Amino acid sequence: MILRFAGISSNKNGDSPRFINKKIRDLIGSKKTLLFKKVMINKPTLIALACTPFLSFAEVEYQLKIDQGAHHLGDVSITFPKSAQSHLDIQLPDWRTGRYEILNLANGVRLFNAEDQNGNVLEWNKVDKNTWRVHFDEPTEVNIDYQVYANELGLRARHIDDSHAFIDASGFFMFSDSFRQEPVSVELEVPKEWRSVSGMAFGDNKHSFVAKNYDILLDSPIETGINELRKFEVDGRQYELVIWGEGNYDVALMLRDLKKLVKTGSLIWDDYPYQRYVFMVHATSGARGATEHLNSTIIQRHRDSFAKRDDYVAFISTAAHEFIHTWNVKNYRPEGLVPYDYTDINYSNLLWLAEGSTSYLEDYLLLSAGITTNKEYFKGLTRTINRHLNTPGREIQSAAQTSFDKWINQGGDHGKNYSTNIYSEGALVSMALDIDLLVKSDGKVSYKDVHRELYKQHKLPNSFTSADVKAILKQLSGRDYSQWWAKHVDGPLNLDFDALLAQVGLEHVRPSSAKTVASMGATAKNRGEVLVLNHVAREGAAWAAGLTSGDKIVAVNKHHVRKSLNATLQRFSAGEKVEVEFIRRDKLMSTTLTLSLDHSKPKLVQPILTPSIMQAKLYKAWMGVAHPYQTTN
């Protein structure tokens, strides 16, 4: 049993919480009572005891020692409070928050050992792949030690090298359900030149942190190492930007735009759920992606992908996405994800709202803040729509279905042909719903109001269902959205983008310079002297001819195809039949197919040159800025 003092680093006599905890542990662990046990706690310590805002008689203590960084190894020690059970089940999560995929993180654990509070070895056995059961005959603290191999930077779960460590608790720190809600402390033993940063509060030194429970620890990663740190304040809240790795980034530009970004939360929600927020950035040579956490985010980009404007917009858009998650997911999230089950799949048919709506809203914040332009928004929306239209799986899998199946959905050729994804599909559902609300309310009600109400009505520890969202829609609009929901959410999304976008003063048109071209309905990558098909569109020309991804295209009409499939097909017309020779299973084969019609350039989203007063009004209500061609009258 441990007594923990939140917010105390040390007193005048240097008694830290860890020092005090040891004394209290000695006291409570004794068979004698407080009255008869003489424990030397000085007067300032007793004053600290009396003034401490929260006291807990159970704490889980974590320690991580890193002295073999080059080999990606870390040594973990955990002290669990005294338990009166006959055994303690200790588990490592099977996935991490923000990534809906089973990761099998226990595969990095070795050298597991368990001891009682007196240093006696305890017996243990594995119950399943990520559960260790420790046995004991009498109540005792349980001390656990094990080694973790951490070389999975791209998973954003754990990484150690000679310059830093990224510590997501899911990849390092085991837990017991018996103590999941108890306070925790983390102590790092790292090279002296390293700096440690986290969304958690500091403990009693610059490499220690404290949290109210394991759930907060699990959603508060630590970046420790050789890094660049900048701090700033906006509207009384504290922010930090920590960057690991060299790159072509402009820190001053990042700080300028992050300051603008964090002010925009009030455009959607009534308050901020944090007083301190940390932006963590990895400038790397390989890892890509980002993950949201309670009051922090980790963003990974190639070290040379910051300077060009398109690259920078991608970075700041990611920052906006993760920032929005501070509300959407971290403070209100769908049923099935509350509370998190760290050892199993957490099913929900609303991940499209959790992720796709976040992708959709990021553009509103960036435009409203003046960080991006209308032109940049149209470019991104064009990309999202065309990706959707070029995904045959959109005709099969709905937003609700892809949400539920996120944990098992495949990527690659089959995934593109038969599945969708929660990000782009969810963004387009959100856009369609937003425009519908705006049009039918004369610009008075928007999808942003839906998220404001979700935050008000279903804040954690509550959750929400599809019925709850539909109830909010009816509350705001006075209309029943059940049929709309059945068509656009529960059924495959089939939008008329021309009609949809016209309502807010935009058009979806093919450039006049676009030409009609012949197509096989497939794409290929150059692999030296041959082209290898990497996508064959379902029901397309190549599909109908029996070609599949992985086939090596050798020749079309007896002419060797070397560098580009599209270049080869330029001399043919749609409707022509051609012979295609290819290699499959090391055997030369051939087939005949009829080329289909395609275009040299995709459709673009662009503003209507002469929008009506209503179109301009709805555009302003939609995106928070004036229509590019809005007139003054």
Beta strands, then each sheet from edge to edge (+ up, - down):
strand 1: 4-5
strand 2: 55-56
strand 3: 60-68
strand 4: 73-83
strand 5: 87-91
strand 6: 109-116
strand 7: 124-128
strand 8: 131-135
strand 9: 140-149
strand 10: 151-152
strand 11: 158-160
strand 12: 164-167
strand 13: 184-189
strand 14: 195-198
strand 15: 201-202
strand 16: 208-211
strand 17: 222-225
strand 18: 228-234
strand 19: 237-244
strand 20: 276-284
strand 21: 289-292
strand 22: 296-302
strand 23: 506-509
strand 24: 516-519
strand 25: 522-527
strand 26: 530-536
strand 27: 552-556
strand 28: 559-560
strand 29: 577-584
strand 30: 587-594
strand 31: 596-599
strand 32: 604-607
sheet 1: 1+ 2-
sheet 2: 6+ 9- 4+ 3- 13- 16+ 15-
sheet 3: 5+ 8- 7+
sheet 4: 10+ 11- 12+ 17- 14+
sheet 5: 18+ 19- 20- 22- 21+
sheet 6: 23+ 32-
sheet 7: 24+ 31-
sheet 8: 25+ 26- 27+ 28-
sheet 9: 25+ 26- 27+ 29- 30+
end
